[in-house]
Amino acid sequence: MSAASLIHRPTLILCLALAAACLGLATVSLTLGYVELGAAEVLRGVFGLADAPVALIVQELRLPRTLLALMIGAAMGASGAALQGLLLNPLAEPGVIGISASGGLGAVLALYFGWMSLSPYVLPASAMAGAGLATGALYLLAARNASTLTLILAGVAIGGLAISLTSLAMNLSPNPWAVSEIVFWLMGSVRDRTFEEVGLAAPFVLAGLALLVASGSALEAMSLGEEAARSLGVALGRARAQVILGVSLAVGATVAVAGVVGFVGLVVPHLLRPVVGHAPARLLIPSALGGAALILAADILVRLIAVGPELQLGVVTSLVGAPFFFWLIHRMKGRPG
């Protein structure tokens, strides 16, 4: 990201506000649970200064859940902003255009064929490979100047194929318990996660976010057109590969540990874009912070709603995101593309 984009005052204020929101929501998230804890107790528990039971609850049960929610939101928010810049498509988002479903298929295949016995990293690697193939296929279409409608239909087709193959794997599975686990996992959740999942996903998510943020200046130039980007010294092939790899790492890793959580990458960039002056480079970090805040808020909501079994995180984000998606389509009606 260029220095100018970082100095942009509204963007800086927005980032600080979103970071403060993440901190506040994280505190609320850590206080929620079957055992009531105050903010002071939670803070002591995080640093191991509280009584042993409190420290155990905070560090082993609530902190991993909160950290995963932050990572998933940041990954999805930044990926959505980067994909919209790369594909020049305001409706591009990992869930909408089939990338999350493809990552889910890769993970399901690893579970179905028992590849996880080879290494714990096989699951995230399989999810990243699935996400990468879907992103690459969509980019090839975008490179041919496909219309917005064509890209969305292609994404729907990719997602539909991934869901169909996932359903086939579940249908052929001889173990009903495994099928039930896969179904709940694909709905997306950070419940009952441990630091093992955090440690598994964190390196890949951080690497993916670093690649996406570093691509900001290239996305800025590419928004002016390929010829203008080349004249500014942007290596287009390298920049595109960087975004595809970043999205694959970030989305694949989160899908591998928490399942499919959709629409975050669609909602957050659209809400924040006017504040940053519609500049792709300025949008990446705010989208990551905004996505983190949104997922934390959604995860808090599923714990506050008393409906018997806890709602799945992916269900809540879809209930919010689907109407937003229809609103965007209605708003774009009549525009060229």
N, C-alpha and C positions, 0 to 999 in steps of 0.2 A: 504494500500500500504506500502511496506517495506521501511525502511529508505534508504537502498541502492539504490532503484529505484528513490528516490527523489534526491539523490546526483549525479546521473548519469549526467555528464556535458552536453552532447548533448541534453538530454531530458530537462534539465533546460533551456538551451538556446532556444530550440524550444518552450517551454511553454511561455517564456518571449516574444519571437517574435510573437507568436500567440495572446497573450494577448494585445500586442501593436497594432496588426492588428485589433483586435476586437474594441479597443478603437478608432482607426482612422476611421473604418467603421461606428461605432456608431455615431461619430461626423458628418460624411457625411450624414448618414441616418436622423439625426435630422435637418439638413439644407435643406433637400429636401421637396418640397411641393409647393402648389399654391402661397404661400407668400414666397418670397425670404428672407432668413435670413443668416447672417454671423455666423461664428463659435463663435465669441465673444458674439453676441446676444443670440445664443443658450445656451451658458454656463450660461449667466445671467438668461435666462428663466428657465433653469433646477432648479436653486436655488431660483426662485421667485424674482430676483433682477431687472428684465426687466420691461418694461411697461406692464400694465395689458393685452392688446391684445396679445403681444408676449409671455408672460408667459402662457396664456391660450392655445395658439397654441402649444407651446412646451410641456407643462405638460399634457394636456388633449388629444391631437391628435397624436403627434409624439413620445413622450417618451413611451407610452404603446406599440406602434407598434414596436419600437426598442427593448424594453425589452423582448417582446414575441418572436421576431426573435432570440435573444440571447438564450432564454430558450429552444426554439424548437431545434435549432442547437446543443446546448450542450446535450440535452436529446437524440437526434438521433445519434450523433457522439459517445457518450459514450455507448449507448445501442448496436450499431453495433459492437464496439470493444469488449464488454463483451460477446455478443452472439457468435462472432467468436471464442472467447476463450473457452466458455462453450461447444459449439457444435463441436469444432475442425473443423470448416467448414469456409473456407475463403470467401464463398459467402453468409454467413448468414447476414441478415440485416432486421430490422423491416418491411420495405416495401416489400422487395423481397420475404420473406417467410411468408407473410400473416398476420403478427402481427398488422401492422397499419390498414389493412382492417378489421380485427376482432375488433380492438378498435373502428373503425368507425361504424361497425355494432352495437356494444353495445350502442354507443351514439345515433344512428338512432332509435333503439328500444325505448330508453328513450324518444326521441322526439315524436315518432309515438304513443306510448301508453300514453303520457301525464304524465309520472312519474316525470317530472321536477316540477310539481305543489307541490310535496311533500317536496322537498328541492332543493336548487341550487346545492348541492353536488351530487345529483342523477346522473346528466349527466357525470361528470368525473368518478364517481364510476362505472357506467355502461361501459364506455369506458375502464377503467382499468380491469374490469372483463373480457371483450372480449379479450383484449390483453393478459391477464394472462392465459386464457384457451388455446389460440393459442400457447403461449410460452411453456406451460406445455405439450401440445400434441407433439410438436416438440422435447422437451427434452426426452420424453419417447422413441421416435424413436432413438434419438442419444444414449441413454443409451443401446440400443440393438445393437450398433455398425453398424448402418445403413450407407450405402455409401453416399458420397456427392450427387450423383444423386438422391437417394431415399429421402434424406432430402429436396432437392430443389423441387422435384416433390410433396412431401407432403406439403411443404409450398405453392406451387402454388395451390394445391387442396384446402387447407384451405382458402387461399385468394380468390380463385374463388367462394367457397361456401359462404364466407362472402359477397362478391360483389353481388352474386345472391340473397341472402336473403335481402340485402339492396335494390336491384332493386325491389324485390317483395313488400317490404314495401312501396316504392315510387309508385309502380304500383297500390297498393290498397288504397293509400291515397286519400281521397275525395277532398283535397284542392290543386289545381294546384300551388298556390303560395308557399305552404310548400314544394312541390316537387322541385320547382325551387331553393328554399333556400338550401335544402339538397344537390342538385347537386353541387351548387357553393361551399358549405361548404366542401364537400368531395374532391374538387379539391385542397384545402389547400390555406389559405391566412391569413395574419395578418393585412389586411386593415380594417380600421374603428373599431379596437378593443379599449377597454377602460381599465382603471385600475381594473374594476370589473373582467374582464377575467384574467388579470395578477394576481390579488389576489386569484382567484379561482385555477389557475394552479400552482402557485409558490410553495406552501407548498409540493405538491405531487411531482413536478419535483425535488425540492431540496432533498426531502427524497429519491427519487429514485436514484439520482446521488450519494448521500452519501453511499447508499447500494452498488452501483456498484463500486465506488472507493475503498470502504472497502474490496471488494472481490478480489482486485488485487493480493494479495499474494497467495490466494487459486487458482486463475486461472493460476498463474505462476506454481504452483505445479502440477495442473491437466494437464498442457501441457506436462508433463513428463510421464503421464500415471496414471491410478487409483492406482495401487499398490505403485508406488513411492510417490504419494500424501498422501496415508494413512501412509506410513512409515515416512513422514514428519509431521504427526500429524494433517492433514487436515480432518475435518469432512465433507465428501463429500456431504451427504444429506443436511446438513445445508448450505454449500456453494452454491449448486445448487439452493436451495430454495431462497437464498439471491439474486442471480442473476435474477431469474425469477420474484421475487417480485419487484426488482429494475427496471427491464425493463418494467414491467406492470405499475408501478406507473408513470415512466417518459414518456413512449410512450402514455399511456392512457390519461394522463392529457393534453398533447399537442394536441392530436387528438380531445379531447373534446372542446378545445377553438379555434383551428385553422384548423381543418380538417386534411386530410392526406397529408403529405409531404414526398416523398419517396427518396431513394437512397443516402441520406446523410450519413447514417451509413455504407454504402458500400464503397463509394468513399474515405471518409476522413481517415479511419483506414489504407486502402491500401496505400495511399499516404504517411502517416506518419510512418508506421511500419518500413521501413528500417532505418529511423533516430534514432529510439529508440532501435535498435538492436533486433527487433522481439521479445521483451519481453512483454507479455500480461499486466503485472502490470504497466509498464512504458507507455503503449499506452493509458490508460483510460483518464487521464487528458488532454494530447495533443489532443485526439480525441474529447473531449468535447469542447475545445477551438477552434479547427479547424472546427468543425461542426457549432459552433456559428458564426465564421467568414464567412463560406460558405453561411449560410442562410441569414446573413446580406447583403452579396454581391449580392445574388440572389434577395433579396427584393429591393435593390437599383436598380438593373437592370430592374426589372419590372416597376419601376417608371420612368426610363430614356427612355425606349422604347416607342415611340409614335405610337401606333397601334389602337387608338380609345379607347375601354374599356381596363382597366388595366388588364394585364395578371395575371393569378392566380399563386401564388408562387409554388404550387405543379406541375404545368405544366412545369415551367422553370427547376426545379430540376430533373424532369423526362427526359426532353430533354437532360440534361447533363449526367444523371446517366445511362440511358438505353444503350447508346453506350459504356460507361465504363464497364457495366455489360457484354456485348457481348465480349469486349476485354479481360476481365478476363477469360471468358469461353474458348476463343480461346487460351489464354496463358496456361490454365490448361489442354488442350487437350493432351491426352496420359499419364497423370499422374495417378498413382493408386488411387483408392478411389471411 
